[in-house]
Amino acid sequence: MNFAVINGYLTFMALLQLCKSQQGTFTVETSSPTVAGHLNGDVILPCALSPKSSAVGLEIRWVRKGLLEPVHLYINGNDNFQLQNKDYQGRTQLFSEELKNGNVSLLLKNIRLSDAANYTCSVLRTKWFGESSLELKVLATGRTPRITFDGRQGNGIGLTCMSSGWHPKPQVLWLSNVGTDLTSRSETKFEKDKDRLYSVRSNFEIGAKDNDGVTCRIRGLQDTELTEARVHINADLFQTSSPWKAGFAVTLLFLLPALGLLGAALWYLWYWMKNRGSEKKMKESSQETTAKLAESEKLLAEGKDMCIKHLESEITQIKKDKENLTKRRDSDIQQIKDEKDKDIRRLETEIENSKKEENNLKEQLETAKSESEKLKQECSDLHNEIKNRGYISNQELEEMRLVRANITMSQDKSSKNVKVSEDGKKVRAKTSVRAKTTKLTGWDCAIANESFTAGRHYWEVKVGDIHKWRLGVTSDSDFSEVKDKAKARQYYWALKWKDKKLITVNGKKETELTSKQKASVIGVFLDYDKGRLSFYNLDDTYHIHTLIFTTKLPLYPFFNCTSTEKDLDISSK
């Protein structure tokens, strides 16, 4: 457990709590709720102050949801890499020249798939805090698709379109030559490899009506992520042929000349028989006809032999094609079996790794729960320690300021040895007192015009470096002349600074406090209904002391100052 990170986190959360009440001075804005970056590339996570204001010297913290350590930390004018999460070391950078313009954007280099998450940009300065969040999506554009032929399938030809290296899962489209969507005729499968990138395999049957060609298009999340491959198949490949038809055509081709000669011979015989002349001519004609018939028989025999040889050659070729198809089928079947076995082994490995990862996640969850309980306890202890030391939060101070009283002092009702300003907000000892070396007492006070008989009331007094002063409330409304001091002390409660000591006054009783830390501004909180008068050091925002009183008389705030050169000032803000 990195205790430096825990202490830094607790300090940041404590400062965040103190600064929440001051939000509104500036805002922290991201230009877009979602940012996309490409795998292994760089991306800028945009963030800026609005309105534009210098961020030099402020605390700038980029954090990722689910991580305790910051992704990037800029504090006291420098980058702090000691508390940075190790997965981001060497990969983040602020734009130092742009900080003066309020630009607190973060450059993230060499993007990984694991970087996809929600990020928060936080800016902190004295009494002000702002933050804004965005989501980073990581994209990967796959390889150009490759189309392979799978042979005849029914009345068409099978095609397979393959591509790999995509993230997130892409969209696969099959389009005709004129852009018609044919995707419904396809079957597409996706697989994720060990690097968490997607591979795609899409099967499609192309028919004779598609002979103008088809396109396999693969598109990612953005329009720029688009690759495609196109294939064109000759229409002749879709026409079927029969061996006996070819044999018949070849036979007919060779028989036509022989049949022609035979017909000519028969016509010639008929002609000479019709026009027979002398016996000699008939004999010669008979011999000539016999020769032509013999020649025709010879041509028929040769044509027959050629047809038989051609048919035998066709049969032999068909047998070879059948053997080749059988071998290819067996090879494809074996390849499918091998791929199936490979997929089974891969799935078994992934299942085993998933089980291991699940066990690791369970262990990490238990560890995180334990650390969360420790953090809660440490935060509770820190809060109790702050409370025990008397410190108050900005929220408690603002709640008291909600009941701030508008107090003014009266010169007529105040001691003749003090001088009240015209607006009734300031008081000091008269210079005549110093000239006469008259010693001021606790009765030389300026009394307020206002009095309180119920409710809660708060006021602040700037005492500066005056060496002796006194603040409190009393039931006596006129300090121009205190006749019955014993009666006045009965309802007189105050805090005074004398001889570098803080002393409480409760009637006649005075008690020296252990705290000797001087304050320049004192907060006074009167809860009349509960009978409590509390004093606060606003320099360090901590509680000095609370006096308990019991009375139903009106109480008037009073102010005692021994300085003739410096004023006690009732703050109006």
C-alpha positions in Angstrom: 0.0 0.0 0.0 1.5 3.4 -1.1 1.0 5.6 2.0 2.3 8.6 0.1 -0.6 8.2 -2.3 -3.1 7.8 0.5 -1.8 10.9 2.3 -1.9 12.9 -0.9 -5.4 11.6 -1.6 -6.6 12.5 1.9 -5.1 15.9 1.7 -6.7 16.5 -1.7 -10.1 15.4 -0.4 -9.7 17.6 2.7 -8.8 20.7 0.5 -11.7 19.7 -1.9 -14.2 19.8 1.0 -12.9 23.2 2.2 -13.0 24.6 -1.4 -16.5 23.4 -2.3 -18.2 26.4 -0.7 -16.2 28.8 -3.0 -17.2 27.2 -6.3 -18.5 29.6 -8.9 -15.5 31.9 -9.3 -14.5 29.9 -12.4 -15.6 26.8 -14.1 -13.7 23.9 -15.6 -15.0 22.8 -19.0 -14.4 20.0 -21.5 -15.2 20.8 -25.1 -16.8 17.4 -25.7 -18.2 14.7 -23.4 -16.6 12.0 -25.6 -13.1 11.8 -27.2 -11.9 9.1 -29.7 -8.3 8.1 -30.2 -6.7 5.4 -32.4 -4.7 2.5 -31.0 -1.0 3.2 -30.6 -1.6 6.9 -31.5 -1.8 10.1 -29.4 -4.9 11.9 -28.3 -5.7 15.2 -26.5 -8.1 15.2 -23.6 -9.5 18.8 -23.8 -10.0 20.8 -20.6 -9.9 24.6 -19.9 -10.8 27.3 -17.3 -13.8 29.5 -18.2 -13.6 32.4 -18.3 -10.0 32.3 -19.5 -7.6 32.6 -16.6 -4.0 31.5 -15.9 -3.6 28.0 -14.4 0.1 28.5 -13.7 0.8 27.6 -10.1 -2.6 25.9 -9.5 -3.1 22.3 -8.7 -4.2 20.3 -11.8 -5.1 16.7 -11.3 -6.2 14.3 -14.1 -7.8 11.1 -12.6 -9.4 8.0 -14.1 -12.5 6.5 -12.7 -11.6 3.4 -10.6 -8.0 4.4 -10.0 -6.6 5.9 -6.7 -3.4 7.3 -8.2 -3.7 10.2 -10.5 -3.1 9.8 -14.3 -1.2 13.2 -14.2 -0.5 15.6 -11.3 0.7 19.2 -11.6 1.3 21.0 -8.3 3.4 23.9 -7.0 4.3 24.8 -10.6 5.8 21.4 -11.5 4.7 17.9 -12.7 4.7 15.4 -9.9 5.4 11.9 -11.4 6.1 10.2 -8.0 2.4 9.8 -7.3 1.4 9.0 -10.9 -0.1 5.7 -11.8 2.6 3.4 -13.2 0.5 2.5 -16.3 0.6 6.1 -17.5 4.2 7.0 -16.7 6.0 8.4 -19.7 2.8 8.8 -21.6 1.2 12.0 -20.3 2.0 15.7 -20.8 0.4 19.1 -20.1 0.9 22.0 -22.6 3.1 24.2 -20.4 3.0 27.2 -22.8 -0.8 27.1 -22.7 -1.3 27.0 -18.9 -1.2 30.9 -18.8 -4.2 30.8 -21.1 -6.2 28.5 -18.8 -5.6 25.5 -21.1 -5.2 22.4 -18.9 -5.7 19.8 -21.6 -3.8 16.5 -21.3 -1.8 14.8 -24.1 -2.0 11.0 -23.8 0.6 9.1 -25.9 0.8 5.6 -27.3 -2.9 4.8 -26.6 -3.8 1.3 -25.4 -7.1 -0.5 -25.4 -7.1 -0.5 -21.6 -7.0 3.4 -21.7 -10.7 3.5 -22.6 -12.4 4.9 -19.5 -14.0 8.0 -17.9 -11.5 10.8 -17.0 -11.9 13.8 -14.7 -10.0 17.1 -15.0 -9.8 18.8 -11.5 -8.3 22.3 -10.8 -7.8 23.5 -7.3 -6.6 26.8 -5.8 -7.0 28.6 -2.5 -10.8 28.6 -1.7 -11.8 27.4 -5.1 -12.3 24.1 -6.9 -13.7 22.9 -10.2 -13.8 19.7 -12.2 -15.3 18.3 -15.5 -15.4 14.7 -16.9 -15.2 13.1 -20.3 -15.1 9.6 -21.9 -12.2 8.3 -24.0 -13.0 5.7 -26.6 -10.1 3.7 -28.3 -10.5 2.8 -32.0 -8.5 0.4 -34.2 -8.9 0.2 -38.0 -8.5 -3.3 -39.4 -6.7 -4.6 -42.5 -8.1 -4.2 -46.0 -10.6 -7.2 -46.5 -9.6 -10.2 -48.6 -12.2 -12.1 -50.7 -11.7 -15.9 -51.4 -13.7 -18.3 -53.6 -15.3 -21.3 -51.9 -16.4 -23.1 -55.1 -19.9 -23.8 -56.3 -22.8 -23.6 -53.8 -26.2 -24.6 -55.3 -26.8 -22.4 -58.4 -24.1 -19.9 -57.3 -20.5 -19.5 -56.2 -19.5 -19.1 -52.5 -17.4 -16.1 -51.4 -15.7 -15.4 -48.1 -14.6 -11.9 -47.0 -12.0 -11.7 -44.2 -10.3 -8.9 -42.2 -8.7 -8.6 -38.7 -7.4 -5.9 -36.3 -10.7 -4.0 -35.5 -11.9 -2.3 -32.3 -14.7 -2.0 -31.4 -16.7 -4.6 -33.4 -17.1 -3.3 -37.1 -20.1 -3.4 -39.4 -19.9 -5.6 -42.5 -21.9 -4.7 -45.7 -22.2 -6.6 -49.1 -23.2 -4.2 -51.9 -24.1 -4.7 -55.6 -22.4 -2.8 -58.4 -25.0 0.0 -58.2 -24.9 0.2 -54.3 -27.9 -2.1 -53.5 -27.5 -3.6 -50.0 -27.2 -7.4 -50.2 -26.1 -7.9 -46.6 -29.2 -9.9 -45.7 -27.9 -12.8 -48.0 -24.7 -13.1 -46.0 -23.6 -14.8 -42.7 -21.1 -13.0 -40.6 -19.0 -14.1 -37.6 -16.7 -12.2 -35.2 -13.8 -13.4 -33.1 -11.7 -11.6 -30.5 -7.9 -12.4 -30.4 -5.5 -12.3 -27.5 -4.9 -8.6 -28.0 -8.7 -8.0 -27.7 -9.0 -7.0 -31.4 -11.9 -8.3 -33.5 -11.5 -10.5 -36.6 -14.4 -10.8 -39.1 -15.4 -13.6 -41.5 -18.4 -13.1 -43.8 -19.8 -15.7 -46.2 -21.8 -14.7 -49.3 -23.3 -16.7 -52.3 -23.0 -14.8 -55.6 -25.4 -15.7 -58.4 -25.7 -15.1 -62.1 -27.7 -12.0 -61.6 -24.7 -10.5 -59.7 -22.2 -11.0 -62.5 -21.6 -7.2 -62.6 -19.7 -7.7 -59.4 -20.2 -7.3 -55.6 -18.3 -5.3 -52.9 -17.4 -6.3 -49.3 -17.3 -3.1 -47.2 -16.1 -3.1 -43.5 -16.8 0.1 -41.6 -15.7 1.1 -38.1 -17.2 3.5 -35.5 -16.1 6.6 -37.4 -16.7 7.4 -41.1 -13.0 7.5 -41.7 -12.6 3.9 -40.7 -13.8 2.3 -43.9 -12.1 -0.4 -46.1 -13.5 -2.5 -48.9 -12.7 -5.1 -51.6 -14.6 -5.9 -54.9 -14.9 -9.0 -57.0 -16.2 -9.5 -60.5 -17.1 -13.0 -61.9 -17.5 -13.8 -65.6 -21.0 -14.9 -66.6 -19.6 -18.0 -68.4 -18.8 -19.5 -65.0 -22.5 -19.7 -64.1 -23.3 -21.8 -67.3 -23.5 -25.6 -66.9 -22.4 -28.2 -69.6 -23.1 -32.0 -70.2 -20.5 -34.4 -71.5 -22.9 -36.3 -73.8 -23.9 -33.0 -75.4 -20.3 -32.2 -76.2 -19.7 -35.7 -77.5 -22.8 -35.5 -79.7 -21.7 -32.1 -81.1 -18.2 -33.4 -81.9 -19.6 -36.6 -83.5 -22.0 -34.6 -85.6 -19.1 -32.3 -86.7 -17.1 -35.3 -88.1 -20.2 -37.1 -89.6 -21.4 -34.2 -91.7 -18.7 -34.5 -94.4 -19.2 -38.2 -94.7 -23.0 -38.0 -94.9 -22.6 -35.3 -97.6 -20.4 -37.6 -99.7 -22.8 -40.5 -99.2 -25.8 -38.4 -100.3 -23.8 -37.1 -103.3 -23.0 -40.7 -104.3 -26.6 -41.9 -104.0 -27.8 -38.9 -106.1 -25.1 -39.6 -108.7 -26.2 -43.3 -108.9 -29.9 -42.3 -109.3 -29.0 -39.8 -111.9 -27.0 -42.3 -114.0 -29.6 -45.0 -113.6 -32.2 -42.6 -114.8 -30.1 -41.5 -117.7 -28.3 -44.8 -118.3 -26.8 -45.1 -121.6 -24.7 -47.7 -123.0 -23.6 -50.7 -120.9 -20.1 -49.3 -120.9 -21.2 -46.1 -119.3 -23.2 -48.0 -116.7 -20.3 -50.1 -115.9 -18.0 -47.1 -115.5 -20.6 -45.4 -113.5 -21.1 -48.4 -111.2 -17.3 -48.6 -110.6 -17.2 -44.9 -109.8 -20.1 -45.2 -107.4 -18.6 -48.2 -105.7 -15.4 -46.3 -105.2 -17.2 -43.3 -103.7 -19.2 -45.6 -101.4 -16.0 -47.2 -100.2 -14.5 -43.8 -99.6 -17.7 -42.8 -97.7 -17.5 -46.0 -95.5 -13.8 -45.2 -94.8 -14.7 -41.6 -93.7 -17.6 -42.9 -91.5 -15.2 -45.4 -89.9 -12.6 -42.7 -89.3 -15.3 -40.3 -87.8 -16.5 -43.1 -85.6 -13.0 -43.8 -84.2 -12.4 -40.1 -83.6 -15.8 -39.7 -81.7 -14.9 -42.7 -79.6 -11.5 -41.3 -78.7 -13.0 -37.9 -77.9 -15.6 -39.4 -75.7 -13.0 -41.5 -73.9 -10.9 -38.4 -73.4 -13.9 -36.6 -72.0 -14.7 -39.5 -69.6 -11.0 -39.5 -68.5 -11.1 -35.7 -67.8 -14.4 -36.1 -65.9 -12.8 -38.8 -63.7 -9.8 -36.5 -63.0 -12.1 -33.6 -62.1 -14.1 -35.9 -59.8 -10.8 -37.1 -58.1 -9.6 -33.4 -57.7 -13.0 -32.4 -56.3 -12.9 -35.3 -53.9 -9.4 -34.4 -52.8 -10.3 -30.7 -52.4 -13.4 -31.7 -50.4 -11.4 -34.0 -48.1 -8.8 -31.2 -47.7 -11.5 -28.6 -46.8 -13.1 -31.1 -44.4 -9.7 -31.6 -42.7 -9.0 -27.9 -42.6 -12.4 -27.3 -41.0 -11.6 -30.0 -38.5 -8.2 -28.5 -37.7 -9.7 -25.0 -37.3 -12.4 -26.4 -35.1 -9.8 -28.2 -32.9 -7.8 -25.0 -32.8 -10.9 -23.0 -31.8 -11.7 -25.5 -29.1 -8.2 -25.3 -27.7 -8.3 -21.5 -27.8 -11.7 -21.4 -26.1 -10.4 -23.8 -23.4 -7.4 -21.6 -22.9 -9.6 -18.5 -22.8 -12.0 -20.2 -20.3 -9.0 -21.1 -18.1 -7.6 -17.6 -18.3 -11.0 -16.2 -17.5 -11.2 -18.3 -14.4 -7.8 -17.1 -13.3 -8.7 -13.5 -14.1 -12.0 -13.9 -12.1 -10.1 -15.3 -9.1 -7.6 -12.4 -9.4 -10.5 -9.9 -9.6 -12.1 -11.4 -6.5 -8.8 -11.1 -4.7 -8.4 -7.5 -5.9 -12.0 -6.8 -4.8 -11.4 -8.1 -1.4 -8.2 -6.1 -1.1 -10.0 -3.0 -2.4 -12.8 -3.5 0.2 -10.2 -3.8 2.9 -8.3 -0.7 1.8 -11.6 1.2 1.4 -12.5 0.4 5.1 -9.0 1.5 6.1 -9.5 4.8 4.2 -12.9 5.4 5.7 -11.4 4.9 9.2 -8.4 7.1 8.4 -10.8 9.8 7.1 -12.9 9.5 10.2 -9.8 9.8 12.4 -8.6 12.8 10.4 -12.0 14.5 10.8 -12.1 13.8 14.5 -8.5 15.1 14.9 -9.4 18.3 13.1 -12.5 18.7 15.3 -10.5 18.0 18.5 -8.0 20.7 17.5 -10.7 23.2 17.3 -10.6 23.8 13.6 -13.8 24.6 11.8 -14.7 24.0 8.2 -15.6 26.6 5.6 -19.2 25.3 5.7 -19.5 25.9 9.4 -18.1 29.4 9.0 -20.5 30.2 6.1 -23.4 29.0 8.2 -22.5 31.5 11.0 -22.1 34.3 8.4 -25.6 33.7 7.2 -26.8 35.3 10.5 -24.3 38.2 10.4 -25.6 41.2 12.3 -25.2 44.8 11.0 -23.7 46.4 14.2 -22.9 50.1 14.6 -21.5 51.8 17.7 -22.9 54.8 19.5 -20.6 57.7 20.5 -23.2 59.1 22.9 -23.5 55.8 24.9 -19.8 55.0 24.7 -17.1 55.9 27.1 -15.9 59.5 26.9 -12.3 58.2 26.5 -13.0 56.5 23.1 -13.7 57.9 19.7 -16.2 56.3 17.4 -16.1 56.9 13.6 -19.0 58.6 11.8 -20.3 55.4 10.3 -20.2 53.7 13.7 -17.9 50.8 12.5 -14.6 51.8 14.0 -13.3 52.8 17.5 -10.0 53.9 19.0 -8.8 55.6 22.3 -8.9 59.4 22.1 -5.5 61.2 21.8 -6.3 63.2 24.9 -6.1 60.0 26.9 -2.5 59.6 25.9 -1.7 63.2 26.6 -3.1 63.0 30.1 -1.5 59.6 30.6 -4.9 58.4 31.7 -5.0 54.6 32.0 -7.9 53.0 30.1 -10.0 50.4 31.9 -12.4 47.6 30.8 -15.2 50.1 31.2 -13.8 52.4 28.5 -15.8 50.7 25.8 -17.8 51.6 22.7 -21.3 50.2 23.1 -23.5 49.1 20.1 -26.8 50.6 19.1 -28.3 47.1 18.6 -29.2 44.6 21.3 -30.3 41.0 21.2 -33.0 39.2 23.2 -33.3 36.0 21.2 -31.9 34.1 18.2 -28.4 33.7 16.8 -26.1 36.6 15.8 -22.6 36.8 14.4 -20.1 39.7 13.8 -16.4 39.9 12.9 -13.9 42.4 14.3 -10.5 43.3 12.8 -8.1 43.8 15.8 -4.9 43.9 13.7 -1.8 44.1 15.8 -3.3 46.2 18.6 -1.5 45.2 21.8 -4.6 45.3 24.1 -8.3 45.0 23.3 -11.5 43.5 24.6 -14.7 42.2 22.9 -17.9 40.8 24.3 -21.5 41.5 25.3 -23.1 43.2 28.3 -26.6 44.1 29.6 -25.5 47.7 30.2 -26.7 49.9 27.4 -24.8 53.1 28.4 -21.0 53.2 29.0 -20.8 57.0 29.0 -20.8 56.8 32.8 -20.9 53.4 34.7 -22.2 54.1 38.1 -22.9 50.7 39.5 -19.9 48.6 38.3 -20.8 45.6 40.5 -24.2 45.3 38.9 -22.6 45.8 35.4 -20.1 43.0 36.0 -22.9 40.6 36.8 -24.0 40.6 33.1 -20.6 41.1 31.4 -18.9 38.4 29.2 -15.9 39.1 27.1 -12.6 37.9 25.5 -9.5 40.2 25.9 -5.9 40.3 24.7 -3.4 41.6 27.2 0.3 41.0 27.7 0.3 38.6 24.7 -2.3 36.4 26.4 -5.9 35.5 25.7 -8.2 35.9 28.8 -11.9 35.2 29.2 -14.0 37.5 31.4 -17.2 36.0 33.0 -18.5 38.7 35.3 -15.8 39.1 38.0 -14.0 35.9 37.0 -11.1 36.1 34.6 -9.4 32.9 33.1 -6.2 32.8 31.1 -6.4 30.5 28.1 -3.6 28.1 27.1 -3.7 29.3 23.5 -1.3 32.3 23.1 -1.6 32.6 19.3 -2.5 36.1 18.3 -5.2 36.7 15.8 -5.8 39.7 13.5 -9.6 39.0 12.9 -11.9 37.7 15.6 -15.3 36.1 14.9 -18.0 36.5 17.6 -21.1 34.2 17.6 -23.9 34.7 20.0 -26.6 32.0 20.5 -28.9 33.8 22.9 -31.4 30.9 23.2 -28.8 28.4 24.2 -26.8 30.9 26.3 -23.5 30.5 24.5 -21.0 33.2 23.4 -18.2 31.8 21.2 -15.0 33.4 19.8 -13.1 32.3 16.7 -9.6 33.0 15.3 -10.4 33.6 11.6 -6.7 33.7 10.6 -6.5 29.9 11.1 -10.3 29.3 11.3 -10.3 27.6 14.7 -12.4 27.9 17.8 -10.9 29.9 20.7 -13.4 29.5 23.5 -17.1 29.5 24.4 -18.6 31.3 27.4 -21.9 30.1 29.0 -24.3 32.6 30.3 -27.9 32.8 31.8 -29.9 36.0 31.4 -33.2 37.3 29.9 -31.9 40.9 29.7 -31.1 42.5 26.3 -27.4 42.1 25.5 -25.3 44.8 23.7 -22.1 44.1 21.9 -19.2 46.2 23.2 -15.7 47.0 22.0 -12.6 48.1 23.9 -9.5 49.5 22.3 -6.4 51.0 24.0 -4.7 52.2 20.8 -4.9 55.9 19.9 -3.5 55.3 16.4 -5.2 52.1 15.2 -8.9 51.2 15.1 -10.9 48.2 16.0 -13.0 47.7 12.9 -16.3 45.9 12.7 -16.1 44.1 9.3 -19.1 44.4 7.0 -18.1 41.5 4.7 
